[in-house]
Amino acid sequence: MITRRLTLSLLAGAALTPALTRLSRAAGTPGDEPQPLAEAVTKGEMPPMAERVPKAPRVINLAAMGRKPGVYGGTVRMIIGSQKDIRLMTINGYARLVGYSQELQFQADILERYEEEEGRIFTFHLREGHRWSDGHPVTSEDFRYTWEDVVLNEDLRKGGVQRELLAEGKPPRFEVIDERTVRYSWDAPNPDFLPSLAAASPLTLLLPAHYMKQFHKKYVSEDDLKAKMKAARVKKWADLHIKMSRQYRPENPDLPTLDPWRNTTALPAEQFIFDRNPYFHRVDENGRQLPYIDRFVLNISSAGIIPAKAGAGEADLQVSGIDFIDYAFLKDSEKRYPVKVNLWKRTLGSRVALLPNLNCGDPVWQGLFRDVRMRRALSLAINRHEINMAAFYGLGKESADTILPESPLFRPEYAKAWSSYDPATANRLLDELGLTARDGDGMRLLPDGRVARIVVETAGESNLDTDVLELITDHWAKVGIPLFIKTSQREVFRNRAMGGDIMMAMWLGLDNGVPTADMNPGELAPSADSQLQWPVWGMHHLSLGQFGHAPELPEAQKLVDLLKEWKRTTTTLERAAIWHEMLAIYTDQVFSIGIVNGTLQPLVYSARMNNVPENGLYGFEPTCYLGIYMMDTFWYGDSVS
């Protein structure tokens, strides 16, 4: 594996030469600088481009990607629903130590290269001359500070070392090899390590030590720290450090970054301005430093009117806050405004899914939901074709809650598992369960005489949920199961589910519907308390056995065991075998009831914006919304290409 990675690095280095030559020639030409930086370069306030990028920058060959090299300039307007949504710039900007390619393979990004040995030893090599957005060098000291003074600090990490940094419960050994080389080593394999670095919300291993030390009690006097705490309105030094170091949600405009754009606006604000990072580490094949676009302006608006604003030409690039239900209106806006609307495929395992709570507090319903015949019957009683036609214009794929054909792990039998419309078999299974008695309306009765009414809770944030549930109400009534819709707020979901108060929830299906074998299959097993079909079992795994309890259901426990086995693997082949075993169990046992997947997501963008893919996979994980499609390569021209 090491030999292969080093060979790829050498080939990449050979490809750098033409771009670096062009970059060197352009170094003293102000016209080749982004306009906002050209004046500063001319005045000597900032080094020229050739001195701002690393000695060996990451070269993006746009022509090889079927795109066109661009020109500098322009401002992009985006609309966000709240201040916290500035995180979209971190997700969409997608600068990672190691990230995913568009083919969802790992590749060095911020790192010049990395080596992996036996799935447990990872050596990182930094790019020579790489700098933070304030011009300070990126060095191994940044890694050392983050590991020793942040991750291992009990005040800053009260929960201990993050799970992704544990292999068989133990953290890695960290070594500084030299100024540009560090190593993380475990005694056992850690297949979670690289995926956690490439994630939408990545593991933090790299903070700007030169900036952050001023907020750490180890490096400044108590009086100095108290003054900073007072200014930041916090009572503990740890809260100060955490507040000033947030990278995922970049609320501190003074925090140096490695992202393509940096926030320049302090909270609170109704508008946030992100300017280009003058020291960004990527260039195109012509040696032009990325990003092409100068600035992003994010305007806060009520979430409910984001589609209307986007359709009224108030956004130059908009994908968050809009949904397929808005497509017809947005598409019509092309006639009135200089915008284009593309449709990308959502990566969810199911656009909406029903999650029977196997930890339900009602003993009768808990017993029924834990019987696979009940889950299969409820799935077979749903007419997915009718839902697909009515809610998705027939453009979705009727399917169980499982992975999509775009995943190399896809098999048709996973999508077909118990997802056909078969009310006769559903009725037979319900009869086998002993639910044969009925009331005067033909509805089935529970063994204790109650009507077998299922209460489905939804966050009520979308008309889609209630539209789909109203159709399912009719479908289930035909097999004698009444359905009642109850709207809850999202924030109360978890507590109610943990307490056993939720019978069944309507939520999204699998978050990652396009996994590779090297991605964690934890969604298929009880592994988190946010999983509404088994929150108590998930809490048990998440807390390493301190809370909740292990699954009583053998098939659910088997999934937990397989997840643990995946964490001990060293090869992609081993991981793929485990993925397939888990997918087979999960779909056959119908632990979540999928409806339709492969649904479409509108993307609105300026008609003058180039390099926006016509087709793409849209999701939080693993594509990081627009992230893997490299928003830093989008550019304005006279017309769209």
Secondary structure, DSSP 4 states (H G I P E B T S, - for coil): -HHHHHHHHHHHHHHHHHHHHHHHHTTT-GGGS-HHHHHHHHTTSS--HHHHS-SSPEEE-TGGGT--------EEEEEESSGGGGHHHHHHH---SEEE-TTS-EEESSEEEEEEETTTEEEEEEPTT-B-TTSPBP-HHHHHIIIIIIIT-TTT-TT-S-GGG-BTTBPPEEEEEETTEEEEE-SS--TTHHHHHHSSS-------HHHHGGG-TTTS-HHHHHHHHHHHT-SSHHHHHHHHH-SSS---TTS---SSEEE--PSS-SEEEEEE-TT-SEEETTSPBSP---EEEEEE--GGGHHHHHHTT--SEE-TT--GGGHHHHHHGGGTSSEEEEEEEE--S-SSEEEE-TT-SSHHHHHHHTSHHHHHHHHHT--HHHHHHHHHTT-SEE--S---TTSTT--HHHHHTT-S--HHHHHHHHHHTT---B-TTS-BB-TTS-B-PEEEEE----HHHHHHHHHHHHHHHTTT--EEEEE--HHHHHHHHHTT--SEEEE---S-SS--TTS--GGGSS--TT-TTSHHHHHHHHTTTSSS---SSHHHHHHHHHHHHHTT--SHHHHHHHHHHHHHHHHHHTSSEE-EES-EEEEEEETTEES--SS-EE-STTTTTTGGG-GGG-EE-SS--
